[in-house]
Amino acid sequence: MRWISEDDIDALYDVFSDPKVMRYWSSGPLADREAAAAMQREIADGNRSGLRWKWGLALRDTNTLIGTVTLFNLSLDNGRAEIGYAMGSRYWGQGYMNEALTAMIVHAFDVFNLRRLEADVDPRNASSVRTLERLGFQREGFLRERWHVGGELQDALFYGLLRREWNRG
């Protein structure tokens, strides 16, 4: 995991313009490179303000950005945050997301001293559901028609992970 810079705009566009990646996201694919540049600026602003923390996932050998992990809706007073994540489709199934989310969970619990992490996922996204459950997240609810994306209503499964239940493996 590393910070995302202006050098990553093309890689952000590659990830977030891919309809396969964005299929179960709460917004549609990026329209063009300028949208990716705006995303990069928004990421930098969020990281500077401390309201949202988004890291890039980069390959160790090339430092190429292949995805992102995010802590958002951070409430230090309540000891909670939500997580989000996305990865370029050509890197799916290789264990990168599990590795990155594990590192982010450790950071959230040990550095930010959070007590609870939350995630919502489209129930049709079986890979994401498996990822959360493998990390120890517990299903806590089903939110009907939570998102309206691309003319389609999408349900959401709501997951939570408590620090006291976290097993580092």
N, C-alpha and C positions, 0 to 999 in steps of 0.2 A: 504494500500500500504506500502511496505517496501523494503529495499535493498535485493538483491539476493546474497546468499552466497554459498560456496561449499557444505553446507548441503542440498541445493536445487537441486543438480544435478539429482537425481533420479526423482524428481517431474518435472523438466524441460524436462527430457526425456519422461515422461508420457504424458505431454502436446504436445510437438513438434514432437513426433514420431507417433502420432495418425493421420491416413489418413483423418479422418473426420475434424479435426482441420486444417490440412494443405491443404485441398481441394482447397481453394481459396487464399492460401498464395503465395508469389512470389518465393518460393523455395520449394523443396520437403521435406518429413518427415525426421527427424534425423535417421541415420542408426543404431546407437548404443550409448551406454552410454558414450563412449569417445567423440563422437560428442556433447553430452550434456555438458560434462566437458569443451570442447573447447568453447562452447557457453557461459558457465558461466564465463570463463576467459575473453572472448571478452566483455561481459556485464560489468564486473568489470573494464576493461581497458577503455571502453567508458565512464563510470560514472566518473572515476578518471580524464580523460582528459577533461571532460565537452563537448565533441563533440556529445555525445548521452546520454540520460538519460533513463534508463530502470528500472522500479520498478516491483517487484513481487506483485501479488495479493494473499493475504493469508487469510484463514478463521480466523475469530476472536477467536474462541474457541480453535482451535488446532494449529494455525500458519502454517498450511499446505499450500504450494504454489499451486495455482490452475490456474494461468495464469500470463500474463505480460501486461503492458502498456508502451509505449515508445514515447519519444520526440526525433526526429532525424532530420538530415539535418537542424540543428539549425543555424539560421542566426540572431544574436542579432543586427547587424547593420541594417538589414532590418526588424527586429521585427517579424520574422516568423519561423515556424518549421512545420515539418510533424509529424503525429501521427500514431502509429501502436498498435495493440492489439491482443491478443490471449488468449483463455481460454479453459481449459479441457472440453471436450464435456459433461461429466456427470454433469457439473455445468451450462450448458446453460439454459436460460429461467428463471433464478432465481433473476435477477436484479443486479448481482454482477458487470457486466461490465459497466452498466450505472452509478452505484455508483463510480466505479474506474475512469472512464473517466471524470465524473464531477469533481472529486478531482484533476485530472491531468490538466484539463482545467483551473480551478481556479488557480492552481500553475503556469501554463504557463502564464496566463494573469497578475496575481498579483505579483508573485515572479520574474519571468523572464521578466516581462513587455513586453510580446509579443503583437503584434497587430493582428496577423493572424495565424490560424492553418489550415493545409491542410491534407487531407486523400484521398487515392485512394482505391477503393474497386471493386472487381469483381462484375459486375451487376447481376450475378446469386446468389450472397450471400445476399438474401433478408433480413435475420436477421441483418446483419451488416449495410445494407442500412437503415433499420428502426432505428437502434441504432443511427447512425449519424444524421438522420433527426430529431429524437426525441430530440437530444441535440442541435438542431438549425443549424447544418451544411447545407449549401446550395449547391445544385448540380451546378457545374460550367463547366463541360465538360465531354466528352466521348472520351477516348483514345483507338483507335482500335489496337488490337494485341500488347498491351504494354508489356506483359510478355510472356515468353516461359518457361513453367514448365512441367516437366514430358512428354515431347513430344507434349504438347498441347499449342496452342496459346490462350492467355487470354486477353480479353478486360478489361478496367478499367473505372469506373466512378470516376471523380475527384470532391471532395467536399472541401469547404472552410468555415471557421467560423471567423468572425471579432469580436474583443473584444467589439466594440461599439454595436454589435448586440446580444451579449451574454446575455441570460436571465437565471439567476441562479435558476429559477424555482419558 
